[in-house]
Amino acid sequence: MSIHVTEAAAEWYKKELGITDGEAIRFFARYSSGGGLHPGFSLGIAVEQPEEPIDRTEVSGITFFMEEQDYWYLKGHRLDVTYVEAEDDILYRYETE
């Protein structure tokens, strides 16, 4: 399991969430009527500091991480987070590791 965030995506989060260098974004599994990697669940985000991160990466001064309790969601996968300029939005892509 690994998390990869582009510089452009990190800057988008800063702008959209009003966060600054030194803050952190947690990725977590949440119940959803849609489906991401697992039916009935999707990827959620929260601005909070890590407690027991299973993986983390720092991009543009922001720490992106997933806590150990949510490891099952990305187990065996790489999360690629990119910015799509034409849509002014984020794209999450899951690749098998």
Chimera marker file (.cmm) of the C-alpha trace (Angstrom):
<marker_set name="trace">
<marker id="1" x="0.000" y="0.000" z="0.000" r="1" g="1" b="0" radius="0.5"/>
<marker id="2" x="1.314" y="3.428" z="-0.883" r="1" g="1" b="0" radius="0.5"/>
<marker id="3" x="0.066" y="6.973" z="-1.359" r="1" g="1" b="0" radius="0.5"/>
<marker id="4" x="1.346" y="9.258" z="-4.135" r="1" g="1" b="0" radius="0.5"/>
<marker id="5" x="0.143" y="12.868" z="-4.476" r="1" g="1" b="0" radius="0.5"/>
<marker id="6" x="1.205" y="15.268" z="-7.230" r="1" g="1" b="0" radius="0.5"/>
<marker id="7" x="2.351" y="18.820" z="-6.446" r="1" g="1" b="0" radius="0.5"/>
<marker id="8" x="-0.654" y="20.204" z="-8.354" r="1" g="1" b="0" radius="0.5"/>
<marker id="9" x="-3.048" y="18.055" z="-6.303" r="1" g="1" b="0" radius="0.5"/>
<marker id="10" x="-1.441" y="19.219" z="-3.040" r="1" g="1" b="0" radius="0.5"/>
<marker id="11" x="-1.843" y="22.849" z="-4.110" r="1" g="1" b="0" radius="0.5"/>
<marker id="12" x="-5.510" y="22.195" z="-4.959" r="1" g="1" b="0" radius="0.5"/>
<marker id="13" x="-6.128" y="20.833" z="-1.446" r="1" g="1" b="0" radius="0.5"/>
<marker id="14" x="-4.452" y="23.908" z="0.046" r="1" g="1" b="0" radius="0.5"/>
<marker id="15" x="-6.705" y="26.194" z="-1.970" r="1" g="1" b="0" radius="0.5"/>
<marker id="16" x="-9.944" y="24.248" z="-1.517" r="1" g="1" b="0" radius="0.5"/>
<marker id="17" x="-9.538" y="23.411" z="2.185" r="1" g="1" b="0" radius="0.5"/>
<marker id="18" x="-7.737" y="26.586" z="3.223" r="1" g="1" b="0" radius="0.5"/>
<marker id="19" x="-4.853" y="24.657" z="4.762" r="1" g="1" b="0" radius="0.5"/>
<marker id="20" x="-1.235" y="25.723" z="5.098" r="1" g="1" b="0" radius="0.5"/>
<marker id="21" x="2.190" y="24.102" z="5.356" r="1" g="1" b="0" radius="0.5"/>
<marker id="22" x="2.484" y="21.772" z="8.328" r="1" g="1" b="0" radius="0.5"/>
<marker id="23" x="-1.104" y="20.578" z="8.224" r="1" g="1" b="0" radius="0.5"/>
<marker id="24" x="-2.175" y="17.067" z="7.245" r="1" g="1" b="0" radius="0.5"/>
<marker id="25" x="-4.890" y="15.317" z="5.241" r="1" g="1" b="0" radius="0.5"/>
<marker id="26" x="-6.111" y="11.894" z="6.271" r="1" g="1" b="0" radius="0.5"/>
<marker id="27" x="-7.509" y="9.472" z="3.685" r="1" g="1" b="0" radius="0.5"/>
<marker id="28" x="-10.017" y="7.030" z="5.166" r="1" g="1" b="0" radius="0.5"/>
<marker id="29" x="-12.631" y="4.478" z="4.128" r="1" g="1" b="0" radius="0.5"/>
<marker id="30" x="-16.222" y="5.652" z="4.483" r="1" g="1" b="0" radius="0.5"/>
<marker id="31" x="-19.612" y="4.149" z="3.774" r="1" g="1" b="0" radius="0.5"/>
<marker id="32" x="-20.934" y="5.222" z="0.395" r="1" g="1" b="0" radius="0.5"/>
<marker id="33" x="-23.795" y="4.320" z="-1.911" r="1" g="1" b="0" radius="0.5"/>
<marker id="34" x="-21.340" y="4.494" z="-4.779" r="1" g="1" b="0" radius="0.5"/>
<marker id="35" x="-18.183" y="2.557" z="-4.846" r="1" g="1" b="0" radius="0.5"/>
<marker id="36" x="-14.541" y="3.183" z="-5.186" r="1" g="1" b="0" radius="0.5"/>
<marker id="37" x="-12.095" y="0.415" z="-4.688" r="1" g="1" b="0" radius="0.5"/>
<marker id="38" x="-14.610" y="-1.616" z="-2.614" r="1" g="1" b="0" radius="0.5"/>
<marker id="39" x="-18.389" y="-1.694" z="-3.236" r="1" g="1" b="0" radius="0.5"/>
<marker id="40" x="-20.295" y="0.273" z="-0.602" r="1" g="1" b="0" radius="0.5"/>
<marker id="41" x="-17.240" y="2.314" z="0.398" r="1" g="1" b="0" radius="0.5"/>
<marker id="42" x="-15.395" y="5.305" z="-0.965" r="1" g="1" b="0" radius="0.5"/>
<marker id="43" x="-12.380" y="7.359" z="-0.009" r="1" g="1" b="0" radius="0.5"/>
<marker id="44" x="-12.994" y="10.182" z="2.439" r="1" g="1" b="0" radius="0.5"/>
<marker id="45" x="-10.685" y="12.982" z="3.531" r="1" g="1" b="0" radius="0.5"/>
<marker id="46" x="-10.263" y="14.914" z="6.777" r="1" g="1" b="0" radius="0.5"/>
<marker id="47" x="-7.889" y="17.632" z="7.898" r="1" g="1" b="0" radius="0.5"/>
<marker id="48" x="-6.233" y="16.154" z="10.991" r="1" g="1" b="0" radius="0.5"/>
<marker id="49" x="-2.824" y="15.105" z="12.263" r="1" g="1" b="0" radius="0.5"/>
<marker id="50" x="-1.659" y="11.472" z="12.078" r="1" g="1" b="0" radius="0.5"/>
<marker id="51" x="-1.890" y="9.244" z="15.143" r="1" g="1" b="0" radius="0.5"/>
<marker id="52" x="-1.020" y="5.732" z="13.888" r="1" g="1" b="0" radius="0.5"/>
<marker id="53" x="-0.304" y="6.156" z="10.184" r="1" g="1" b="0" radius="0.5"/>
<marker id="54" x="0.284" y="3.056" z="8.084" r="1" g="1" b="0" radius="0.5"/>
<marker id="55" x="1.654" y="5.228" z="5.263" r="1" g="1" b="0" radius="0.5"/>
<marker id="56" x="2.386" y="8.918" z="4.770" r="1" g="1" b="0" radius="0.5"/>
<marker id="57" x="3.910" y="11.229" z="2.230" r="1" g="1" b="0" radius="0.5"/>
<marker id="58" x="4.680" y="14.952" z="2.336" r="1" g="1" b="0" radius="0.5"/>
<marker id="59" x="4.038" y="17.104" z="-0.725" r="1" g="1" b="0" radius="0.5"/>
<marker id="60" x="4.186" y="20.919" z="-0.866" r="1" g="1" b="0" radius="0.5"/>
<marker id="61" x="4.370" y="21.123" z="2.926" r="1" g="1" b="0" radius="0.5"/>
<marker id="62" x="1.243" y="18.996" z="3.483" r="1" g="1" b="0" radius="0.5"/>
<marker id="63" x="1.329" y="15.476" z="4.964" r="1" g="1" b="0" radius="0.5"/>
<marker id="64" x="-1.028" y="12.991" z="3.308" r="1" g="1" b="0" radius="0.5"/>
<marker id="65" x="-1.632" y="9.778" z="5.236" r="1" g="1" b="0" radius="0.5"/>
<marker id="66" x="-3.841" y="6.804" z="6.050" r="1" g="1" b="0" radius="0.5"/>
<marker id="67" x="-4.271" y="5.431" z="9.558" r="1" g="1" b="0" radius="0.5"/>
<marker id="68" x="-3.643" y="1.777" z="10.338" r="1" g="1" b="0" radius="0.5"/>
<marker id="69" x="-7.365" y="1.157" z="10.989" r="1" g="1" b="0" radius="0.5"/>
<marker id="70" x="-8.124" y="1.946" z="7.325" r="1" g="1" b="0" radius="0.5"/>
<marker id="71" x="-5.294" y="-0.128" z="5.880" r="1" g="1" b="0" radius="0.5"/>
<marker id="72" x="-7.757" y="-2.754" z="4.578" r="1" g="1" b="0" radius="0.5"/>
<marker id="73" x="-9.118" y="-0.247" z="2.066" r="1" g="1" b="0" radius="0.5"/>
<marker id="74" x="-5.828" y="0.232" z="0.183" r="1" g="1" b="0" radius="0.5"/>
<marker id="75" x="-4.145" y="-3.086" z="1.014" r="1" g="1" b="0" radius="0.5"/>
<marker id="76" x="-2.239" y="-4.235" z="-2.068" r="1" g="1" b="0" radius="0.5"/>
<marker id="77" x="-2.880" y="-0.984" z="-3.943" r="1" g="1" b="0" radius="0.5"/>
<marker id="78" x="-1.166" y="2.276" z="-4.748" r="1" g="1" b="0" radius="0.5"/>
<marker id="79" x="-3.295" y="5.416" z="-4.437" r="1" g="1" b="0" radius="0.5"/>
<marker id="80" x="-2.418" y="8.038" z="-7.052" r="1" g="1" b="0" radius="0.5"/>
<marker id="81" x="-3.909" y="11.475" z="-6.369" r="1" g="1" b="0" radius="0.5"/>
<marker id="82" x="-3.741" y="13.895" z="-9.295" r="1" g="1" b="0" radius="0.5"/>
<marker id="83" x="-5.246" y="17.243" z="-10.218" r="1" g="1" b="0" radius="0.5"/>
<marker id="84" x="-7.398" y="17.511" z="-13.361" r="1" g="1" b="0" radius="0.5"/>
<marker id="85" x="-7.129" y="21.121" z="-14.517" r="1" g="1" b="0" radius="0.5"/>
<marker id="86" x="-10.022" y="20.945" z="-17.017" r="1" g="1" b="0" radius="0.5"/>
<marker id="87" x="-12.393" y="19.956" z="-14.200" r="1" g="1" b="0" radius="0.5"/>
<marker id="88" x="-10.610" y="21.828" z="-11.387" r="1" g="1" b="0" radius="0.5"/>
<marker id="89" x="-10.915" y="18.660" z="-9.339" r="1" g="1" b="0" radius="0.5"/>
<marker id="90" x="-8.999" y="15.724" z="-7.925" r="1" g="1" b="0" radius="0.5"/>
<marker id="91" x="-8.767" y="12.277" z="-9.495" r="1" g="1" b="0" radius="0.5"/>
<marker id="92" x="-8.116" y="9.184" z="-7.374" r="1" g="1" b="0" radius="0.5"/>
<marker id="93" x="-6.652" y="6.213" z="-9.204" r="1" g="1" b="0" radius="0.5"/>
<marker id="94" x="-5.971" y="2.824" z="-7.629" r="1" g="1" b="0" radius="0.5"/>
<marker id="95" x="-3.218" y="0.621" z="-9.075" r="1" g="1" b="0" radius="0.5"/>
<marker id="96" x="-2.471" y="-2.921" z="-7.963" r="1" g="1" b="0" radius="0.5"/>
<marker id="97" x="0.995" y="-3.165" z="-6.386" r="1" g="1" b="0" radius="0.5"/>
<link id1="1" id2="2" r="1" g="1" b="0" radius="0.2"/>
<link id1="2" id2="3" r="1" g="1" b="0" radius="0.2"/>
<link id1="3" id2="4" r="1" g="1" b="0" radius="0.2"/>
<link id1="4" id2="5" r="1" g="1" b="0" radius="0.2"/>
<link id1="5" id2="6" r="1" g="1" b="0" radius="0.2"/>
<link id1="6" id2="7" r="1" g="1" b="0" radius="0.2"/>
<link id1="7" id2="8" r="1" g="1" b="0" radius="0.2"/>
<link id1="8" id2="9" r="1" g="1" b="0" radius="0.2"/>
<link id1="9" id2="10" r="1" g="1" b="0" radius="0.2"/>
<link id1="10" id2="11" r="1" g="1" b="0" radius="0.2"/>
<link id1="11" id2="12" r="1" g="1" b="0" radius="0.2"/>
<link id1="12" id2="13" r="1" g="1" b="0" radius="0.2"/>
<link id1="13" id2="14" r="1" g="1" b="0" radius="0.2"/>
<link id1="14" id2="15" r="1" g="1" b="0" radius="0.2"/>
<link id1="15" id2="16" r="1" g="1" b="0" radius="0.2"/>
<link id1="16" id2="17" r="1" g="1" b="0" radius="0.2"/>
<link id1="17" id2="18" r="1" g="1" b="0" radius="0.2"/>
<link id1="18" id2="19" r="1" g="1" b="0" radius="0.2"/>
<link id1="19" id2="20" r="1" g="1" b="0" radius="0.2"/>
<link id1="20" id2="21" r="1" g="1" b="0" radius="0.2"/>
<link id1="21" id2="22" r="1" g="1" b="0" radius="0.2"/>
<link id1="22" id2="23" r="1" g="1" b="0" radius="0.2"/>
<link id1="23" id2="24" r="1" g="1" b="0" radius="0.2"/>
<link id1="24" id2="25" r="1" g="1" b="0" radius="0.2"/>
<link id1="25" id2="26" r="1" g="1" b="0" radius="0.2"/>
<link id1="26" id2="27" r="1" g="1" b="0" radius="0.2"/>
<link id1="27" id2="28" r="1" g="1" b="0" radius="0.2"/>
<link id1="28" id2="29" r="1" g="1" b="0" radius="0.2"/>
<link id1="29" id2="30" r="1" g="1" b="0" radius="0.2"/>
<link id1="30" id2="31" r="1" g="1" b="0" radius="0.2"/>
<link id1="31" id2="32" r="1" g="1" b="0" radius="0.2"/>
<link id1="32" id2="33" r="1" g="1" b="0" radius="0.2"/>
<link id1="33" id2="34" r="1" g="1" b="0" radius="0.2"/>
<link id1="34" id2="35" r="1" g="1" b="0" radius="0.2"/>
<link id1="35" id2="36" r="1" g="1" b="0" radius="0.2"/>
<link id1="36" id2="37" r="1" g="1" b="0" radius="0.2"/>
<link id1="37" id2="38" r="1" g="1" b="0" radius="0.2"/>
<link id1="38" id2="39" r="1" g="1" b="0" radius="0.2"/>
<link id1="39" id2="40" r="1" g="1" b="0" radius="0.2"/>
<link id1="40" id2="41" r="1" g="1" b="0" radius="0.2"/>
<link id1="41" id2="42" r="1" g="1" b="0" radius="0.2"/>
<link id1="42" id2="43" r="1" g="1" b="0" radius="0.2"/>
<link id1="43" id2="44" r="1" g="1" b="0" radius="0.2"/>
<link id1="44" id2="45" r="1" g="1" b="0" radius="0.2"/>
<link id1="45" id2="46" r="1" g="1" b="0" radius="0.2"/>
<link id1="46" id2="47" r="1" g="1" b="0" radius="0.2"/>
<link id1="47" id2="48" r="1" g="1" b="0" radius="0.2"/>
<link id1="48" id2="49" r="1" g="1" b="0" radius="0.2"/>
<link id1="49" id2="50" r="1" g="1" b="0" radius="0.2"/>
<link id1="50" id2="51" r="1" g="1" b="0" radius="0.2"/>
<link id1="51" id2="52" r="1" g="1" b="0" radius="0.2"/>
<link id1="52" id2="53" r="1" g="1" b="0" radius="0.2"/>
<link id1="53" id2="54" r="1" g="1" b="0" radius="0.2"/>
<link id1="54" id2="55" r="1" g="1" b="0" radius="0.2"/>
<link id1="55" id2="56" r="1" g="1" b="0" radius="0.2"/>
<link id1="56" id2="57" r="1" g="1" b="0" radius="0.2"/>
<link id1="57" id2="58" r="1" g="1" b="0" radius="0.2"/>
<link id1="58" id2="59" r="1" g="1" b="0" radius="0.2"/>
<link id1="59" id2="60" r="1" g="1" b="0" radius="0.2"/>
<link id1="60" id2="61" r="1" g="1" b="0" radius="0.2"/>
<link id1="61" id2="62" r="1" g="1" b="0" radius="0.2"/>
<link id1="62" id2="63" r="1" g="1" b="0" radius="0.2"/>
<link id1="63" id2="64" r="1" g="1" b="0" radius="0.2"/>
<link id1="64" id2="65" r="1" g="1" b="0" radius="0.2"/>
<link id1="65" id2="66" r="1" g="1" b="0" radius="0.2"/>
<link id1="66" id2="67" r="1" g="1" b="0" radius="0.2"/>
<link id1="67" id2="68" r="1" g="1" b="0" radius="0.2"/>
<link id1="68" id2="69" r="1" g="1" b="0" radius="0.2"/>
<link id1="69" id2="70" r="1" g="1" b="0" radius="0.2"/>
<link id1="70" id2="71" r="1" g="1" b="0" radius="0.2"/>
<link id1="71" id2="72" r="1" g="1" b="0" radius="0.2"/>
<link id1="72" id2="73" r="1" g="1" b="0" radius="0.2"/>
<link id1="73" id2="74" r="1" g="1" b="0" radius="0.2"/>
<link id1="74" id2="75" r="1" g="1" b="0" radius="0.2"/>
<link id1="75" id2="76" r="1" g="1" b="0" radius="0.2"/>
<link id1="76" id2="77" r="1" g="1" b="0" radius="0.2"/>
<link id1="77" id2="78" r="1" g="1" b="0" radius="0.2"/>
<link id1="78" id2="79" r="1" g="1" b="0" radius="0.2"/>
<link id1="79" id2="80" r="1" g="1" b="0" radius="0.2"/>
<link id1="80" id2="81" r="1" g="1" b="0" radius="0.2"/>
<link id1="81" id2="82" r="1" g="1" b="0" radius="0.2"/>
<link id1="82" id2="83" r="1" g="1" b="0" radius="0.2"/>
<link id1="83" id2="84" r="1" g="1" b="0" radius="0.2"/>
<link id1="84" id2="85" r="1" g="1" b="0" radius="0.2"/>
<link id1="85" id2="86" r="1" g="1" b="0" radius="0.2"/>
<link id1="86" id2="87" r="1" g="1" b="0" radius="0.2"/>
<link id1="87" id2="88" r="1" g="1" b="0" radius="0.2"/>
<link id1="88" id2="89" r="1" g="1" b="0" radius="0.2"/>
<link id1="89" id2="90" r="1" g="1" b="0" radius="0.2"/>
<link id1="90" id2="91" r="1" g="1" b="0" radius="0.2"/>
<link id1="91" id2="92" r="1" g="1" b="0" radius="0.2"/>
<link id1="92" id2="93" r="1" g="1" b="0" radius="0.2"/>
<link id1="93" id2="94" r="1" g="1" b="0" radius="0.2"/>
<link id1="94" id2="95" r="1" g="1" b="0" radius="0.2"/>
<link id1="95" id2="96" r="1" g="1" b="0" radius="0.2"/>
<link id1="96" id2="97" r="1" g="1" b="0" radius="0.2"/>
</marker_set>
